């Protein structure tokens, strides 16, 4: 009762295709794919610029703010 079978999803898909048409759905898919691709490229550029600014700060002797991710082991005495 709570879950939908494959037949329910096929009927919903057919109704959506009849209402919007395949051309409109294809355009929506292309737009969504382009948006995801643009987002990924933007993230890569942001990471590259952050790395470049960190290297520049190291070269000039400035302090870099960040979080230490190295584990320190306690010595047992």
mmCIF file of the N, C-alpha and C atoms, coordinates in Angstrom:
data_MODEL
# 
_entry.id   MODEL 
# 
loop_
_atom_site.group_PDB 
_atom_site.id 
_atom_site.type_symbol 
_atom_site.label_atom_id 
_atom_site.label_alt_id 
_atom_site.label_comp_id 
_atom_site.label_asym_id 
_atom_site.label_entity_id 
_atom_site.label_seq_id 
_atom_site.pdbx_PDB_ins_code 
_atom_site.Cartn_x 
_atom_site.Cartn_y 
_atom_site.Cartn_z 
_atom_site.occupancy 
_atom_site.B_iso_or_equiv 
_atom_site.pdbx_formal_charge 
_atom_site.auth_seq_id 
_atom_site.auth_comp_id 
_atom_site.auth_asym_id 
_atom_site.auth_atom_id 
_atom_site.pdbx_PDB_model_num 
ATOM 1   N N  . UNK A 1 1  ? 0.812  -1.192 0.000   1.00 0.00 ? 1  UNK A N  1 
ATOM 2   C CA . UNK A 1 1  ? 0.000  0.000  0.000   1.00 0.00 ? 1  UNK A CA 1 
ATOM 3   C C  . UNK A 1 1  ? 0.862  1.265  0.000   1.00 0.00 ? 1  UNK A C  1 
ATOM 4   N N  . UNK A 1 2  ? 1.961  1.253  0.722   1.00 0.00 ? 2  UNK A N  1 
ATOM 5   C CA . UNK A 1 2  ? 2.791  2.441  0.833   1.00 0.00 ? 2  UNK A CA 1 
ATOM 6   C C  . UNK A 1 2  ? 3.771  2.633  -0.311  1.00 0.00 ? 2  UNK A C  1 
ATOM 7   N N  . UNK A 1 3  ? 4.160  1.551  -0.965  1.00 0.00 ? 3  UNK A N  1 
ATOM 8   C CA . UNK A 1 3  ? 5.148  1.687  -2.026  1.00 0.00 ? 3  UNK A CA 1 
ATOM 9   C C  . UNK A 1 3  ? 4.478  1.554  -3.396  1.00 0.00 ? 3  UNK A C  1 
ATOM 10  N N  . UNK A 1 4  ? 5.112  2.147  -4.379  1.00 0.00 ? 4  UNK A N  1 
ATOM 11  C CA . UNK A 1 4  ? 4.587  2.093  -5.737  1.00 0.00 ? 4  UNK A CA 1 
ATOM 12  C C  . UNK A 1 4  ? 5.310  1.010  -6.521  1.00 0.00 ? 4  UNK A C  1 
ATOM 13  N N  . UNK A 1 5  ? 4.576  0.317  -7.367  1.00 0.00 ? 5  UNK A N  1 
ATOM 14  C CA . UNK A 1 5  ? 5.189  -0.702 -8.207  1.00 0.00 ? 5  UNK A CA 1 
ATOM 15  C C  . UNK A 1 5  ? 5.691  -0.047 -9.494  1.00 0.00 ? 5  UNK A C  1 
ATOM 16  N N  . UNK A 1 6  ? 6.348  -0.834 -10.318 1.00 0.00 ? 6  UNK A N  1 
ATOM 17  C CA . UNK A 1 6  ? 6.868  -0.324 -11.593 1.00 0.00 ? 6  UNK A CA 1 
ATOM 18  C C  . UNK A 1 6  ? 5.737  0.137  -12.493 1.00 0.00 ? 6  UNK A C  1 
ATOM 19  N N  . UNK A 1 7  ? 4.596  -0.493 -12.403 1.00 0.00 ? 7  UNK A N  1 
ATOM 20  C CA . UNK A 1 7  ? 3.450  -0.112 -13.243 1.00 0.00 ? 7  UNK A CA 1 
ATOM 21  C C  . UNK A 1 7  ? 2.942  1.278  -12.881 1.00 0.00 ? 7  UNK A C  1 
ATOM 22  N N  . UNK A 1 8  ? 2.954  1.613  -11.608 1.00 0.00 ? 8  UNK A N  1 
ATOM 23  C CA . UNK A 1 8  ? 2.533  2.951  -11.202 1.00 0.00 ? 8  UNK A CA 1 
ATOM 24  C C  . UNK A 1 8  ? 3.462  4.007  -11.812 1.00 0.00 ? 8  UNK A C  1 
ATOM 25  N N  . UNK A 1 9  ? 4.775  3.753  -11.763 1.00 0.00 ? 9  UNK A N  1 
ATOM 26  C CA . UNK A 1 9  ? 5.737  4.707  -12.291 1.00 0.00 ? 9  UNK A CA 1 
ATOM 27  C C  . UNK A 1 9  ? 5.637  4.824  -13.807 1.00 0.00 ? 9  UNK A C  1 
ATOM 28  N N  . UNK A 1 10 ? 5.361  3.717  -14.501 1.00 0.00 ? 10 UNK A N  1 
ATOM 29  C CA . UNK A 1 10 ? 5.195  3.773  -15.951 1.00 0.00 ? 10 UNK A CA 1 
ATOM 30  C C  . UNK A 1 10 ? 3.972  4.594  -16.336 1.00 0.00 ? 10 UNK A C  1 
ATOM 31  N N  . UNK A 1 11 ? 2.895  4.443  -15.604 1.00 0.00 ? 11 UNK A N  1 
ATOM 32  C CA . UNK A 1 11 ? 1.693  5.227  -15.882 1.00 0.00 ? 11 UNK A CA 1 
ATOM 33  C C  . UNK A 1 11 ? 1.958  6.710  -15.646 1.00 0.00 ? 11 UNK A C  1 
ATOM 34  N N  . UNK A 1 12 ? 2.653  7.037  -14.578 1.00 0.00 ? 12 UNK A N  1 
ATOM 35  C CA . UNK A 1 12 ? 3.001  8.435  -14.295 1.00 0.00 ? 12 UNK A CA 1 
ATOM 36  C C  . UNK A 1 12 ? 3.888  8.990  -15.406 1.00 0.00 ? 12 UNK A C  1 
ATOM 37  N N  . UNK A 1 13 ? 4.839  8.207  -15.873 1.00 0.00 ? 13 UNK A N  1 
ATOM 38  C CA . UNK A 1 13 ? 5.724  8.645  -16.950 1.00 0.00 ? 13 UNK A CA 1 
ATOM 39  C C  . UNK A 1 13 ? 4.947  8.912  -18.230 1.00 0.00 ? 13 UNK A C  1 
ATOM 40  N N  . UNK A 1 14 ? 4.022  8.049  -18.571 1.00 0.00 ? 14 UNK A N  1 
ATOM 41  C CA . UNK A 1 14 ? 3.215  8.238  -19.779 1.00 0.00 ? 14 UNK A CA 1 
ATOM 42  C C  . UNK A 1 14 ? 2.372  9.506  -19.661 1.00 0.00 ? 14 UNK A C  1 
ATOM 43  N N  . UNK A 1 15 ? 1.792  9.740  -18.510 1.00 0.00 ? 15 UNK A N  1 
ATOM 44  C CA . UNK A 1 15 ? 0.976  10.941 -18.319 1.00 0.00 ? 15 UNK A CA 1 
ATOM 45  C C  . UNK A 1 15 ? 1.832  12.198 -18.432 1.00 0.00 ? 15 UNK A C  1 
ATOM 46  N N  . UNK A 1 16 ? 3.022  12.182 -17.833 1.00 0.00 ? 16 UNK A N  1 
ATOM 47  C CA . UNK A 1 16 ? 3.923  13.337 -17.908 1.00 0.00 ? 16 UNK A CA 1 
ATOM 48  C C  . UNK A 1 16 ? 4.331  13.584 -19.358 1.00 0.00 ? 16 UNK A C  1 
ATOM 49  N N  . UNK A 1 17 ? 4.616  12.524 -20.102 1.00 0.00 ? 17 UNK A N  1 
ATOM 50  C CA . UNK A 1 17 ? 4.996  12.690 -21.508 1.00 0.00 ? 17 UNK A CA 1 
ATOM 51  C C  . UNK A 1 17 ? 3.833  13.242 -22.333 1.00 0.00 ? 17 UNK A C  1 
ATOM 52  N N  . UNK A 1 18 ? 2.616  12.836 -22.028 1.00 0.00 ? 18 UNK A N  1 
ATOM 53  C CA . UNK A 1 18 ? 1.464  13.359 -22.750 1.00 0.00 ? 18 UNK A CA 1 
ATOM 54  C C  . UNK A 1 18 ? 1.215  14.829 -22.432 1.00 0.00 ? 18 UNK A C  1 
ATOM 55  N N  . UNK A 1 19 ? 1.425  15.220 -21.192 1.00 0.00 ? 19 UNK A N  1 
ATOM 56  C CA . UNK A 1 19 ? 1.174  16.604 -20.789 1.00 0.00 ? 19 UNK A CA 1 
ATOM 57  C C  . UNK A 1 19 ? 2.253  17.535 -21.328 1.00 0.00 ? 19 UNK A C  1 
ATOM 58  N N  . UNK A 1 20 ? 3.522  17.188 -21.142 1.00 0.00 ? 20 UNK A N  1 
ATOM 59  C CA . UNK A 1 20 ? 4.610  18.090 -21.506 1.00 0.00 ? 20 UNK A CA 1 
ATOM 60  C C  . UNK A 1 20 ? 5.174  17.842 -22.896 1.00 0.00 ? 20 UNK A C  1 
ATOM 61  N N  . UNK A 1 21 ? 5.111  16.629 -23.377 1.00 0.00 ? 21 UNK A N  1 
ATOM 62  C CA . UNK A 1 21 ? 5.712  16.301 -24.664 1.00 0.00 ? 21 UNK A CA 1 
ATOM 63  C C  . UNK A 1 21 ? 7.176  15.955 -24.509 1.00 0.00 ? 21 UNK A C  1 
ATOM 64  N N  . UNK A 1 22 ? 7.667  15.148 -25.417 1.00 0.00 ? 22 UNK A N  1 
ATOM 65  C CA . UNK A 1 22 ? 9.056  14.675 -25.311 1.00 0.00 ? 22 UNK A CA 1 
ATOM 66  C C  . UNK A 1 22 ? 10.060 15.791 -25.576 1.00 0.00 ? 22 UNK A C  1 
ATOM 67  N N  . UNK A 1 23 ? 9.725  16.738 -26.450 1.00 0.00 ? 23 UNK A N  1 
ATOM 68  C CA . UNK A 1 23 ? 10.665 17.822 -26.752 1.00 0.00 ? 23 UNK A CA 1 
ATOM 69  C C  . UNK A 1 23 ? 10.909 18.691 -25.526 1.00 0.00 ? 23 UNK A C  1 
ATOM 70  N N  . UNK A 1 24 ? 9.853  19.017 -24.808 1.00 0.00 ? 24 UNK A N  1 
ATOM 71  C CA . UNK A 1 24 ? 9.991  19.849 -23.607 1.00 0.00 ? 24 UNK A CA 1 
ATOM 72  C C  . UNK A 1 24 ? 10.795 19.108 -22.532 1.00 0.00 ? 24 UNK A C  1 
ATOM 73  N N  . UNK A 1 25 ? 10.527 17.812 -22.364 1.00 0.00 ? 25 UNK A N  1 
ATOM 74  C CA . UNK A 1 25 ? 11.268 17.031 -21.376 1.00 0.00 ? 25 UNK A CA 1 
ATOM 75  C C  . UNK A 1 25 ? 12.746 16.933 -21.747 1.00 0.00 ? 25 UNK A C  1 
ATOM 76  N N  . UNK A 1 26 ? 13.030 16.803 -23.040 1.00 0.00 ? 26 UNK A N  1 
ATOM 77  C CA . UNK A 1 26 ? 14.429 16.731 -23.487 1.00 0.00 ? 26 UNK A CA 1 
ATOM 78  C C  . UNK A 1 26 ? 15.139 18.050 -23.194 1.00 0.00 ? 26 UNK A C  1 
ATOM 79  N N  . UNK A 1 27 ? 14.458 19.169 -23.437 1.00 0.00 ? 27 UNK A N  1 
ATOM 80  C CA . UNK A 1 27 ? 15.057 20.480 -23.150 1.00 0.00 ? 27 UNK A CA 1 
ATOM 81  C C  . UNK A 1 27 ? 15.321 20.655 -21.661 1.00 0.00 ? 27 UNK A C  1 
ATOM 82  N N  . UNK A 1 28 ? 14.406 20.192 -20.834 1.00 0.00 ? 28 UNK A N  1 
ATOM 83  C CA . UNK A 1 28 ? 14.601 20.282 -19.378 1.00 0.00 ? 28 UNK A CA 1 
ATOM 84  C C  . UNK A 1 28 ? 15.808 19.454 -18.973 1.00 0.00 ? 28 UNK A C  1 
ATOM 85  N N  . UNK A 1 29 ? 15.947 18.260 -19.555 1.00 0.00 ? 29 UNK A N  1 
ATOM 86  C CA . UNK A 1 29 ? 17.098 17.403 -19.255 1.00 0.00 ? 29 UNK A CA 1 
ATOM 87  C C  . UNK A 1 29 ? 18.412 18.038 -19.668 1.00 0.00 ? 29 UNK A C  1 
ATOM 88  N N  . UNK A 1 30 ? 18.425 18.667 -20.842 1.00 0.00 ? 30 UNK A N  1 
ATOM 89  C CA . UNK A 1 30 ? 19.646 19.328 -21.304 1.00 0.00 ? 30 UNK A CA 1 
ATOM 90  C C  . UNK A 1 30 ? 19.998 20.513 -20.410 1.00 0.00 ? 30 UNK A C  1 
ATOM 91  N N  . UNK A 1 31 ? 18.993 21.274 -20.015 1.00 0.00 ? 31 UNK A N  1 
ATOM 92  C CA . UNK A 1 31 ? 19.243 22.421 -19.136 1.00 0.00 ? 31 UNK A CA 1 
ATOM 93  C C  . UNK A 1 31 ? 19.776 21.971 -17.781 1.00 0.00 ? 31 UNK A C  1 
ATOM 94  N N  . UNK A 1 32 ? 19.197 20.909 -17.255 1.00 0.00 ? 32 UNK A N  1 
ATOM 95  C CA . UNK A 1 32 ? 19.656 20.395 -15.959 1.00 0.00 ? 32 UNK A CA 1 
ATOM 96  C C  . UNK A 1 32 ? 21.086 19.866 -16.061 1.00 0.00 ? 32 UNK A C  1 
ATOM 97  N N  . UNK A 1 33 ? 21.383 19.149 -17.138 1.00 0.00 ? 33 UNK A N  1 
ATOM 98  C CA . UNK A 1 33 ? 22.748 18.643 -17.339 1.00 0.00 ? 33 UNK A CA 1 
ATOM 99  C C  . UNK A 1 33 ? 23.755 19.774 -17.481 1.00 0.00 ? 33 UNK A C  1 
ATOM 100 N N  . UNK A 1 34 ? 23.382 20.825 -18.195 1.00 0.00 ? 34 UNK A N  1 
ATOM 101 C CA . UNK A 1 34 ? 24.270 21.976 -18.346 1.00 0.00 ? 34 UNK A CA 1 
ATOM 102 C C  . UNK A 1 34 ? 24.518 22.687 -17.022 1.00 0.00 ? 34 UNK A C  1 
ATOM 103 N N  . UNK A 1 35 ? 23.469 22.755 -16.203 1.00 0.00 ? 35 UNK A N  1 
ATOM 104 C CA . UNK A 1 35 ? 23.619 23.399 -14.893 1.00 0.00 ? 35 UNK A CA 1 
ATOM 105 C C  . UNK A 1 35 ? 24.556 22.600 -13.997 1.00 0.00 ? 35 UNK A C  1 
ATOM 106 N N  . UNK A 1 36 ? 24.425 21.289 -14.016 1.00 0.00 ? 36 UNK A N  1 
ATOM 107 C CA . UNK A 1 36 ? 25.301 20.439 -13.200 1.00 0.00 ? 36 UNK A CA 1 
ATOM 108 C C  . UNK A 1 36 ? 26.743 20.553 -13.687 1.00 0.00 ? 36 UNK A C  1 
ATOM 109 N N  . UNK A 1 37 ? 26.937 20.561 -14.986 1.00 0.00 ? 37 UNK A N  1 
ATOM 110 C CA . UNK A 1 37 ? 28.285 20.682 -15.551 1.00 0.00 ? 37 UNK A CA 1 
ATOM 111 C C  . UNK A 1 37 ? 28.919 22.027 -15.173 1.00 0.00 ? 37 UNK A C  1 
ATOM 112 N N  . UNK A 1 38 ? 28.132 23.102 -15.258 1.00 0.00 ? 38 UNK A N  1 
ATOM 113 C CA . UNK A 1 38 ? 28.628 24.422 -14.874 1.00 0.00 ? 38 UNK A CA 1 
ATOM 114 C C  . UNK A 1 38 ? 28.982 24.488 -13.404 1.00 0.00 ? 38 UNK A C  1 
ATOM 115 N N  . UNK A 1 39 ? 28.176 23.840 -12.562 1.00 0.00 ? 39 UNK A N  1 
ATOM 116 C CA . UNK A 1 39 ? 28.455 23.820 -11.130 1.00 0.00 ? 39 UNK A CA 1 
ATOM 117 C C  . UNK A 1 39 ? 29.765 23.095 -10.846 1.00 0.00 ? 39 UNK A C  1 
ATOM 118 N N  . UNK A 1 40 ? 29.983 21.957 -11.501 1.00 0.00 ? 40 UNK A N  1 
ATOM 119 C CA . UNK A 1 40 ? 31.226 21.204 -11.291 1.00 0.00 ? 40 UNK A CA 1 
ATOM 120 C C  . UNK A 1 40 ? 32.437 22.020 -11.727 1.00 0.00 ? 40 UNK A C  1 
ATOM 121 N N  . UNK A 1 41 ? 32.335 22.697 -12.877 1.00 0.00 ? 41 UNK A N  1 
ATOM 122 C CA . UNK A 1 41 ? 33.451 23.517 -13.350 1.00 0.00 ? 41 UNK A CA 1 
ATOM 123 C C  . UNK A 1 41 ? 33.723 24.670 -12.384 1.00 0.00 ? 41 UNK A C  1 
ATOM 124 N N  . UNK A 1 42 ? 32.673 25.264 -11.847 1.00 0.00 ? 42 UNK A N  1 
ATOM 125 C CA . UNK A 1 42 ? 32.832 26.345 -10.880 1.00 0.00 ? 42 UNK A CA 1 
ATOM 126 C C  . UNK A 1 42 ? 33.521 25.878 -9.616  1.00 0.00 ? 42 UNK A C  1 
ATOM 127 N N  . UNK A 1 43 ? 33.179 24.676 -9.170  1.00 0.00 ? 43 UNK A N  1 
ATOM 128 C CA . UNK A 1 43 ? 33.821 24.128 -7.972  1.00 0.00 ? 43 UNK A CA 1 
ATOM 129 C C  . UNK A 1 43 ? 35.301 23.863 -8.220  1.00 0.00 ? 43 UNK A C  1 
ATOM 130 N N  . UNK A 1 44 ? 35.638 23.358 -9.404  1.00 0.00 ? 44 UNK A N  1 
ATOM 131 C CA . UNK A 1 44 ? 37.049 23.111 -9.731  1.00 0.00 ? 44 UNK A CA 1 
ATOM 132 C C  . UNK A 1 44 ? 37.828 24.422 -9.761  1.00 0.00 ? 44 UNK A C  1 
ATOM 133 N N  . UNK A 1 45 ? 37.227 25.465 -10.356 1.00 0.00 ? 45 UNK A N  1 
ATOM 134 C CA . UNK A 1 45 ? 37.897 26.765 -10.417 1.00 0.00 ? 45 UNK A CA 1 
ATOM 135 C C  . UNK A 1 45 ? 38.081 27.360 -9.023  1.00 0.00 ? 45 UNK A C  1 
ATOM 136 N N  . UNK A 1 46 ? 37.085 27.186 -8.166  1.00 0.00 ? 46 UNK A N  1 
ATOM 137 C CA . UNK A 1 46 ? 37.188 27.710 -6.806  1.00 0.00 ? 46 UNK A CA 1 
ATOM 138 C C  . UNK A 1 46 ? 38.294 26.999 -6.033  1.00 0.00 ? 46 UNK A C  1 
ATOM 139 N N  . UNK A 1 47 ? 38.394 25.679 -6.204  1.00 0.00 ? 47 UNK A N  1 
ATOM 140 C CA . UNK A 1 47 ? 39.464 24.932 -5.538  1.00 0.00 ? 47 UNK A CA 1 
ATOM 141 C C  . UNK A 1 47 ? 40.827 25.361 -6.059  1.00 0.00 ? 47 UNK A C  1 
ATOM 142 N N  . UNK A 1 48 ? 40.934 25.567 -7.360  1.00 0.00 ? 48 UNK A N  1 
ATOM 143 C CA . UNK A 1 48 ? 42.211 25.965 -7.950  1.00 0.00 ? 48 UNK A CA 1 
ATOM 144 C C  . UNK A 1 48 ? 42.628 27.347 -7.461  1.00 0.00 ? 48 UNK A C  1 
ATOM 145 N N  . UNK A 1 49 ? 41.678 28.269 -7.377  1.00 0.00 ? 49 UNK A N  1 
ATOM 146 C CA . UNK A 1 49 ? 42.034 29.614 -6.916  1.00 0.00 ? 49 UNK A CA 1 
ATOM 147 C C  . UNK A 1 49 ? 42.374 29.610 -5.431  1.00 0.00 ? 49 UNK A C  1 
ATOM 148 N N  . UNK A 1 50 ? 41.714 28.758 -4.647  1.00 0.00 ? 50 UNK A N  1 
ATOM 149 C CA . UNK A 1 50 ? 42.036 28.662 -3.218  1.00 0.00 ? 50 UNK A CA 1 
ATOM 150 C C  . UNK A 1 50 ? 43.438 28.087 -3.030  1.00 0.00 ? 50 UNK A C  1 
ATOM 151 N N  . UNK A 1 51 ? 43.780 27.068 -3.819  1.00 0.00 ? 51 UNK A N  1 
ATOM 152 C CA . UNK A 1 51 ? 45.123 26.493 -3.736  1.00 0.00 ? 51 UNK A CA 1 
ATOM 153 C C  . UNK A 1 51 ? 46.179 27.515 -4.135  1.00 0.00 ? 51 UNK A C  1 
ATOM 154 N N  . UNK A 1 52 ? 45.898 28.301 -5.170  1.00 0.00 ? 52 UNK A N  1 
ATOM 155 C CA . UNK A 1 52 ? 46.857 29.305 -5.624  1.00 0.00 ? 52 UNK A CA 1 
ATOM 156 C C  . UNK A 1 52 ? 47.049 30.380 -4.564  1.00 0.00 ? 52 UNK A C  1 
ATOM 157 N N  . UNK A 1 53 ? 45.965 30.798 -3.915  1.00 0.00 ? 53 UNK A N  1 
ATOM 158 C CA . UNK A 1 53 ? 46.117 31.838 -2.895  1.00 0.00 ? 53 UNK A CA 1 
ATOM 159 C C  . UNK A 1 53 ? 46.850 31.298 -1.671  1.00 0.00 ? 53 UNK A C  1 
ATOM 160 N N  . UNK A 1 54 ? 46.649 30.016 -1.330  1.00 0.00 ? 54 UNK A N  1 
ATOM 161 C CA . UNK A 1 54 ? 47.379 29.419 -0.208  1.00 0.00 ? 54 UNK A CA 1 
ATOM 162 C C  . UNK A 1 54 ? 48.867 29.360 -0.520  1.00 0.00 ? 54 UNK A C  1 
ATOM 163 N N  . UNK A 1 55 ? 49.219 28.972 -1.737  1.00 0.00 ? 55 UNK A N  1 
ATOM 164 C CA . UNK A 1 55 ? 50.639 28.921 -2.118  1.00 0.00 ? 55 UNK A CA 1 
ATOM 165 C C  . UNK A 1 55 ? 51.253 30.304 -2.082  1.00 0.00 ? 55 UNK A C  1 
ATOM 166 N N  . UNK A 1 56 ? 50.491 31.310 -2.499  1.00 0.00 ? 56 UNK A N  1 
ATOM 167 C CA . UNK A 1 56 ? 50.999 32.672 -2.478  1.00 0.00 ? 56 UNK A CA 1 
ATOM 168 C C  . UNK A 1 56 ? 51.229 33.132 -1.038  1.00 0.00 ? 56 UNK A C  1 
ATOM 169 N N  . UNK A 1 57 ? 50.331 32.772 -0.123  1.00 0.00 ? 57 UNK A N  1 
ATOM 170 C CA . UNK A 1 57 ? 50.499 33.147 1.275   1.00 0.00 ? 57 UNK A CA 1 
ATOM 171 C C  . UNK A 1 57 ? 51.710 32.465 1.882   1.00 0.00 ? 57 UNK A C  1 
ATOM 172 N N  . UNK A 1 58 ? 51.967 31.217 1.510   1.00 0.00 ? 58 UNK A N  1 
ATOM 173 C CA . UNK A 1 58 ? 53.135 30.503 2.023   1.00 0.00 ? 58 UNK A CA 1 
ATOM 174 C C  . UNK A 1 58 ? 54.408 31.184 1.531   1.00 0.00 ? 58 UNK A C  1 
ATOM 175 N N  . UNK A 1 59 ? 54.421 31.574 0.265   1.00 0.00 ? 59 UNK A N  1 
ATOM 176 C CA . UNK A 1 59 ? 55.606 32.201 -0.308  1.00 0.00 ? 59 UNK A CA 1 
ATOM 177 C C  . UNK A 1 59 ? 55.894 33.549 0.342   1.00 0.00 ? 59 UNK A C  1 
ATOM 178 N N  . UNK A 1 60 ? 54.856 34.286 0.746   1.00 0.00 ? 60 UNK A N  1 
ATOM 179 C CA . UNK A 1 60 ? 55.065 35.605 1.335   1.00 0.00 ? 60 UNK A CA 1 
ATOM 180 C C  . UNK A 1 60 ? 55.177 35.550 2.853   1.00 0.00 ? 60 UNK A C  1 
ATOM 181 N N  . UNK A 1 61 ? 54.986 34.371 3.446   1.00 0.00 ? 61 UNK A N  1 
ATOM 182 C CA . UNK A 1 61 ? 55.138 34.225 4.886   1.00 0.00 ? 61 UNK A CA 1 
ATOM 183 C C  . UNK A 1 61 ? 53.899 34.594 5.673   1.00 0.00 ? 61 UNK A C  1 
ATOM 184 N N  . UNK A 1 62 ? 52.749 34.632 5.040   1.00 0.00 ? 62 UNK A N  1 
ATOM 185 C CA . UNK A 1 62 ? 51.516 34.958 5.751   1.00 0.00 ? 62 UNK A CA 1 
ATOM 186 C C  . UNK A 1 62 ? 50.956 33.713 6.416   1.00 0.00 ? 62 UNK A C  1 
ATOM 187 N N  . UNK A 1 63 ? 50.162 33.937 7.450   1.00 0.00 ? 63 UNK A N  1 
ATOM 188 C CA . UNK A 1 63 ? 49.527 32.835 8.164   1.00 0.00 ? 63 UNK A CA 1 
ATOM 189 C C  . UNK A 1 63 ? 48.327 32.338 7.369   1.00 0.00 ? 63 UNK A C  1 
ATOM 190 N N  . UNK A 1 64 ? 48.217 31.028 7.286   1.00 0.00 ? 64 UNK A N  1 
ATOM 191 C CA . UNK A 1 64 ? 47.085 30.415 6.595   1.00 0.00 ? 64 UNK A CA 1 
ATOM 192 C C  . UNK A 1 64 ? 46.132 29.884 7.643   1.00 0.00 ? 64 UNK A C  1 
ATOM 193 N N  . UNK A 1 65 ? 44.881 30.320 7.549   1.00 0.00 ? 65 UNK A N  1 
ATOM 194 C CA . UNK A 1 65 ? 43.882 29.827 8.476   1.00 0.00 ? 65 UNK A CA 1 
ATOM 195 C C  . UNK A 1 65 ? 43.373 28.491 7.977   1.00 0.00 ? 65 UNK A C  1 
ATOM 196 N N  . UNK A 1 66 ? 43.187 27.567 8.880   1.00 0.00 ? 66 UNK A N  1 
ATOM 197 C CA . UNK A 1 66 ? 42.687 26.262 8.486   1.00 0.00 ? 66 UNK A CA 1 
ATOM 198 C C  . UNK A 1 66 ? 42.620 25.348 9.682   1.00 0.00 ? 66 UNK A C  1 
ATOM 199 N N  . UNK A 1 67 ? 42.310 24.124 9.401   1.00 0.00 ? 67 UNK A N  1 
ATOM 200 C CA . UNK A 1 67 ? 42.152 23.131 10.453  1.00 0.00 ? 67 UNK A CA 1 
ATOM 201 C C  . UNK A 1 67 ? 43.228 22.077 10.290  1.00 0.00 ? 67 UNK A C  1 
ATOM 202 N N  . UNK A 1 68 ? 43.873 21.729 11.382  1.00 0.00 ? 68 UNK A N  1 
ATOM 203 C CA . UNK A 1 68 ? 44.879 20.681 11.344  1.00 0.00 ? 68 UNK A CA 1 
ATOM 204 C C  . UNK A 1 68 ? 44.177 19.339 11.237  1.00 0.00 ? 68 UNK A C  1 
ATOM 205 N N  . UNK A 1 69 ? 44.639 18.489 10.367  1.00 0.00 ? 69 UNK A N  1 
ATOM 206 C CA . UNK A 1 69 ? 43.993 17.197 10.166  1.00 0.00 ? 69 UNK A CA 1 
ATOM 207 C C  . UNK A 1 69 ? 44.926 16.044 10.494  1.00 0.00 ? 69 UNK A C  1 
ATOM 208 N N  . UNK A 1 70 ? 46.010 16.333 11.146  1.00 0.00 ? 70 UNK A N  1 
ATOM 209 C CA . UNK A 1 70 ? 46.970 15.293 11.470  1.00 0.00 ? 70 UNK A CA 1 
ATOM 210 C C  . UNK A 1 70 ? 46.687 14.790 12.875  1.00 0.00 ? 70 UNK A C  1 
ATOM 211 N N  . UNK A 1 71 ? 46.749 13.480 13.053  1.00 0.00 ? 71 UNK A N  1 
ATOM 212 C CA . UNK A 1 71 ? 46.519 12.896 14.366  1.00 0.00 ? 71 UNK A CA 1 
ATOM 213 C C  . UNK A 1 71 ? 47.822 12.898 15.150  1.00 0.00 ? 71 UNK A C  1 
ATOM 214 N N  . UNK A 1 72 ? 47.722 13.208 16.408  1.00 0.00 ? 72 UNK A N  1 
ATOM 215 C CA . UNK A 1 72 ? 48.885 13.195 17.277  1.00 0.00 ? 72 UNK A CA 1 
ATOM 216 C C  . UNK A 1 72 ? 48.727 12.019 18.232  1.00 0.00 ? 72 UNK A C  1 
ATOM 217 N N  . UNK A 1 73 ? 49.754 11.160 18.253  1.00 0.00 ? 73 UNK A N  1 
ATOM 218 C CA . UNK A 1 73 ? 49.695 9.990  19.130  1.00 0.00 ? 73 UNK A CA 1 
ATOM 219 C C  . UNK A 1 73 ? 50.230 10.365 20.495  1.00 0.00 ? 73 UNK A C  1 
ATOM 220 N N  . UNK A 1 74 ? 49.576 9.865  21.524  1.00 0.00 ? 74 UNK A N  1 
ATOM 221 C CA . UNK A 1 74 ? 50.028 10.092 22.891  1.00 0.00 ? 74 UNK A CA 1 
ATOM 222 C C  . UNK A 1 74 ? 51.066 9.046  23.247  1.00 0.00 ? 74 UNK A C  1 
ATOM 223 N N  . UNK A 1 75 ? 52.118 9.494  23.902  1.00 0.00 ? 75 UNK A N  1 
ATOM 224 C CA . UNK A 1 75 ? 53.138 8.524  24.315  1.00 0.00 ? 75 UNK A CA 1 
ATOM 225 C C  . UNK A 1 75 ? 52.739 7.923  25.650  1.00 0.00 ? 75 UNK A C  1 
ATOM 226 N N  . UNK A 1 76 ? 52.885 6.629  25.786  1.00 0.00 ? 76 UNK A N  1 
ATOM 227 C CA . UNK A 1 76 ? 52.545 5.964  27.053  1.00 0.00 ? 76 UNK A CA 1 
ATOM 228 C C  . UNK A 1 76 ? 53.801 5.871  27.910  1.00 0.00 ? 76 UNK A C  1 
ATOM 229 N N  . UNK A 1 77 ? 53.785 6.557  29.041  1.00 0.00 ? 77 UNK A N  1 
ATOM 230 C CA . UNK A 1 77 ? 54.971 6.564  29.924  1.00 0.00 ? 77 UNK A CA 1 
ATOM 231 C C  . UNK A 1 77 ? 54.679 5.862  31.202  1.00 0.00 ? 77 UNK A C  1 
# 
